[in-house]
Amino acid sequence: MALTACNDFLEVDAPSKQTVDAVFSSSQEVNAALNGVYAKVMVNDAFGNSLYNTVMLNSDVDFTANSNENAQSNTPRRFDVTSSGSAVNKLWTALYDGVEAANEFIYNLENSPIYSKVANTSTVVDEFGNETQVSTPVVNNYTQMIGEAKMIRAMFYHELLSYWGDVPFTFKPTSVTGEFAPAIIDRQVISDALIADLREIAEYMYSDKNISDAPERISKEAVYAMIARLALQAGGYSLNHDAGDTNGYYMKRPANYKDYYQIALDYTDKVINDGGHSLTKSFASVFTDECSYNTSTGDDVIWEIPYGKDDTGNWGYYQGPTCSSSGGQTSYSSWGETSGSVRTTAFYMYDFENGDARRDYTCGLWYYSATGLPTLRYDYAMHNNKWSKLWSSTQQGKESTGSTGINFAYIRYADVLLMNAEAANELDKPDQAKNDLRIVRERAFRNSNPATINKYDAVTDKEELLNAILDERKFEFAGENMRWKDLVRNNKYSETIYWTFLKYYSVGAEGAGWSDYYEEISEATGKDYSTILPSNIYAFYVKNPGDGSLFVNNTLPVFYIVDPYGKADDPTATTVDKYITNNALPYTALTAKDITGSDTDQAKIGWTTAKVFSASWGSDSGIKAQCLYSFYGYIRGGIRDGEIDLVYGANDVRTIEPYSLDVKQLPAVRYLLPLPNEALQRGGYTQNYGY
C-alpha cells in the first residue's frame, strides 16, 4: 500500500521499461504503475494548476478582472474562448490523457493473473427464522488499487462533463479498442456509468482508517463522496440544446433527478454515519497544515492530492498574497516569489457574517511589494489567502516560484456534509439538512452565540433553505473551483453573475457621477451595499507579533488595520505612536526603513490609507473596463453609457437598461467550452452551443 510521500517525486519510470505482463505480475510494479496514474492528476494542465486557475470560471466568489473590451479566444474565465484557444486544448488533452492512463491500468490489472475480486457468502437468519444470503466483498491490495484508479478516472470525467457536457466516453484503453476518437455520449449515460462503476468497486476498498498513507491515498470514504458529487451533478441542471439547434441553449435537469439526489444522500450518509471524520480542527489549520506539508486523518480532509515538493503543484504560488522576489535580499526572499493572481471578487469579503472565521482567514487585504513592504490591496479583486507558501514553516528559497508541492484537499468532510444537506433538502428532509448546516457553522463560528450557529433552524421554506446551503458552500469553498458548479446545478448561475456584474457596474457608475444601482442590488440581495461597503481603511506597519493574531506568517512584517470591514472614523489626526498607546495595542510600529533597510524609504512612522471602491472605478470618461468586461461572453457594459449588453445566443446580443430586466428571464450562461480544433479534426465531432 506504500505510496511515495507528498514531499518526494513519484517514481513512475519503472513500468515503461518492462512488458505489460511483467508489470502486472508484481505488486511492486503494479504500485509503481498506479503512481503513474496519480501523476496524471498532478500535471499543471489539469489539477496541478489549470483547473483552479486558468479555467476556474468567474462567479460571485472566484474572480479575475479583465479590461479587454474586445472579443478574445482564450479567456474561459470570462466565457470568451474559441476552439483554437490553447487553454481549451490543454485542458481537454490533459483530462483525456488521464482517462487513458487510468483505463490502461484498470484493464491490465483486471485481466492479470494476480487480480481477483471475490465476495464471501453467508446466511443470516432473522428473528422470524427467515434466511437471507449476504454477500461480503473481500478487500485486498489489488481491488483497492483498482478502486483508486477508477476514482481518478471519475475525477477526469467529472471535469469533462462540467466543462463540455456530452463528451467522448470509453472505459477501455486505446490499445484495446483501436479507437482514437471515441463517440460522443450523452452526459446522463456517462454519469450513470461512472456512478455504477464506483458503487460497485467502493465496497472492495479500504477505509481510510486502515490506510497508512491516508489522506494522500484514495479511500473508500473518498469514493463514497465522489459518487455523491457525480450524482448531484447528474441530477442538477446543465446547459443543453435541442437536436439540430446548436445555436439555442437552455438549462434543464433530468426527469428522474430525485433518484440522483437519493444516491447523493445515501453515499454521504455512509461517510457521516461511519463517524471517521469531524470538523474539530480550525478552518484555517486545514490549509496551513497543507502549506507546511502536515497531514492528518479523521478531520476535514478525506483525500488530498499528494503533490511533490519542488516538482508538482502550484498551490500556494497563485493563491495567497503577491510576493515579488525582484527586490533582492529582502526580509521575505527566503520564501521566494508568489503570484497571488487567484483571487475573489472585491465584494466577497462583505458577504460574510461578522464573526465568521472563514472571512478573516480567507480574505487577503494586502501583499508585499518588491522591497518587502506590506501594501494594501483594494482592487477589482482581493487575495484568496487559503493557501500560500508564505505560510509554510519550510522556506523554499529566494529563487523558488511554483511547483510548491503543497497538497490540495480534493475531498473534504465539509463538502460531504453540505452535499448531504443539499440532497436532504431536495428530498424533503429539512431537519437533516439543518443539522448538517449546524455542524459546518459550528466550526466557522466556534465559541459564538448558539443563535448564530443555529441561524437556519427556524427556516421552513425549501428554497430559502437551499439558498442557505449554497451560501455556506460559498463561504467554505473559495478557490476550490466549486462555486460556479454549485450555481449551475441549481440553475442560479445566470442570476448570480448578473448581480455580481451590477455590483461592479454600480460602483463604477457612482464614481462616474451617475445614479447608482445600489438600491436595486440591495432589494434583490437583501443587503444594503451603500452602507456595507466601506470608503476608507487605515493601517500602519507593525512588527509581526509571531502569534498569528495579525497574519498567518509569523515572521514577515505586517499591517495593523484599524477596521478592515467597517467604516472607522479617520484616526490619522493621531500619530501612530499615540494611537497604539491610546488603544493599548500589543504591537510595535515599524517604519519603511525598518523593513527594507533602505535610507531612501521613509523613516517616520506614519499612516497608510486606501480608498475602498473609490472614484477610480469610474470618472467623467466612463466606468473602468475591469468593471465592464470580466464576464464578456455573457454580459458587458458600455464605457460611456448606462446600458448593458446581454448575450442570449452566439449571434444574439441584446442591449437593455439594467432597471428593465426581470432576472428570472435571464438567458443561460454559455459556460460550456467549445471542443478544441484538434478533437474536431481527429474525431469528426460537431461543435455545439454556437461555437
JORA-V373641 format. One record per helix or strand of 3 or more residues. SS is the DSSP state (@ for helix, = for strand). FROM is the first residue (numbers start at 1). TO is the last residue. If there is no record, write none. Layout:
SS FROM TO
SS FROM TO
This chain:
@ 14 17
@ 20 23
@ 27 42
@ 50 52
@ 76 78
@ 86 110
= 119 125
= 131 137
@ 141 164
@ 174 177
@ 187 202
@ 208 210
@ 220 235
= 238 240
= 250 252
@ 257 274
@ 283 291
= 301 305
@ 333 335
= 343 345
@ 348 351
@ 357 362
= 366 368
= 374 376
= 381 384
@ 389 391
= 408 412
@ 413 426
@ 430 444
@ 450 453
@ 462 476
@ 483 489
@ 493 511
@ 518 525
@ 529 532
= 536 542
= 558 561
@ 576 582
@ 592 596
= 608 611
@ 615 617
@ 625 628
= 635 637
= 643 649
= 652 657
@ 658 660
@ 663 665
@ 677 683
